[in-house]
Amino acid sequence: MIALILILTVTWMALQSSFTLADLIVGLLVSLAIVAMARNFLSIPFVNTDLYPQQRDRTFVRLALKWVAFIGFALWSILKANIDMARIVLFRRVADIRPGIIAIPLDVKSDAGITVLANLITLTPGTVSLDVATDRRTIYIHCIDVRDADAIRNDIKQQFERRVMELLP
């Protein structure tokens, strides 16, 4: 838990672009508030923590590290997609770009998981989540350039949905 608070505090200070004592104190207070509010949400027990109270903190840290890894993956995916979009805009003719809508079957079942997946797809340049079917088994996305719909579908399922399901099945 202390590691998460420190990571959030450093992130706060980096976002403020200031490393003063006042920013450190405010960052600590904000981090403590976030951890206090999210503790029940993030601390899904993998073992019976009543029988093994020492496991409770390890479970929380493990899950927090998974979230940090997921956020790092999301940022990396957004960066790669920005580079791909720049290539499309700068070096491709408009006639060669093939936009399209792709239906992707969903394995993730929770509302939170579907929401995180849809937001991750939308945050990635070149793709936008359009709709989730009423039975919540299919998500429809718009891609700026669809050369191979199956490759895009597999990429989203293997890269994005798999990681979301590790956190929010």
Solvent accessible surface area in square Angstrom, and as a share of the most:
residue,aa,sasa,rsa
1,M,73,0.33
2,I,130,0.66
3,A,49,0.38
4,L,20,0.10
5,I,19,0.10
6,L,98,0.49
7,I,65,0.33
8,L,44,0.22
9,T,3,0.02
10,V,92,0.53
11,T,61,0.35
12,W,70,0.24
13,M,18,0.08
14,A,58,0.45
15,L,138,0.69
16,Q,84,0.37
17,S,97,0.63
18,S,32,0.20
19,F,144,0.60
20,T,74,0.43
21,L,128,0.64
22,A,67,0.52
23,D,27,0.14
24,L,68,0.34
25,I,87,0.44
26,V,67,0.39
27,G,0,0.00
28,L,61,0.30
29,L,112,0.56
30,V,49,0.28
31,S,1,0.01
32,L,88,0.44
33,A,49,0.38
34,I,72,0.37
35,V,3,0.02
36,A,76,0.59
37,M,152,0.68
38,A,23,0.18
39,R,64,0.23
40,N,138,0.71
41,F,113,0.47
42,L,20,0.10
43,S,27,0.18
44,I,84,0.43
45,P,81,0.51
46,F,109,0.46
47,V,64,0.37
48,N,81,0.42
49,T,23,0.13
50,D,118,0.61
51,L,124,0.62
52,Y,108,0.41
53,P,78,0.49
54,Q,108,0.48
55,Q,40,0.18
56,R,98,0.36
57,D,80,0.42
58,R,130,0.47
59,T,4,0.02
60,F,1,0.00
61,V,47,0.27
62,R,111,0.41
63,L,6,0.03
64,A,5,0.04
65,L,95,0.47
66,K,76,0.32
67,W,46,0.16
68,V,56,0.32
69,A,68,0.53
70,F,18,0.08
71,I,93,0.47
72,G,38,0.36
73,F,30,0.12
74,A,13,0.10
75,L,112,0.56
76,W,142,0.50
77,S,9,0.06
78,I,39,0.20
79,L,90,0.45
80,K,100,0.42
81,A,13,0.10
82,N,68,0.35
83,I,82,0.41
84,D,70,0.36
85,M,38,0.17
86,A,46,0.36
87,R,139,0.51
88,I,21,0.10
89,V,108,0.62
90,L,126,0.62
91,F,162,0.68
92,R,72,0.26
93,R,163,0.60
94,V,131,0.75
95,A,86,0.66
96,D,52,0.27
97,I,38,0.19
98,R,136,0.50
99,P,85,0.53
100,G,22,0.21
101,I,115,0.58
102,I,5,0.02
103,A,40,0.31
104,I,1,0.00
105,P,70,0.44
106,L,7,0.04
107,D,77,0.40
108,V,0,0.00
109,K,117,0.49
110,S,39,0.25
111,D,94,0.49
112,A,44,0.34
113,G,0,0.00
114,I,14,0.07
115,T,74,0.43
116,V,39,0.23
117,L,1,0.00
118,A,20,0.15
119,N,79,0.41
120,L,7,0.03
121,I,0,0.00
122,T,65,0.38
123,L,113,0.56
124,T,13,0.07
125,P,39,0.25
126,G,21,0.20
127,T,23,0.14
128,V,71,0.41
129,S,25,0.16
130,L,89,0.44
131,D,85,0.44
132,V,42,0.24
133,A,25,0.20
134,T,145,0.84
135,D,86,0.45
136,R,99,0.36
137,R,157,0.57
138,T,29,0.17
139,I,0,0.00
140,Y,80,0.30
141,I,0,0.00
142,H,60,0.27
143,C,4,0.03
144,I,62,0.31
145,D,24,0.12
146,V,27,0.15
147,R,127,0.46
148,D,77,0.40
149,A,35,0.27
150,D,84,0.44
151,A,51,0.40
152,I,38,0.19
153,R,59,0.22
154,N,89,0.46
155,D,76,0.39
156,I,9,0.04
157,K,39,0.16
158,Q,107,0.48
159,Q,66,0.29
160,F,18,0.07
161,E,3,0.02
162,R,105,0.38
163,R,62,0.23
164,V,1,0.00
165,M,68,0.30
166,E,96,0.43
167,L,10,0.05
168,L,16,0.08
169,P,94,0.59
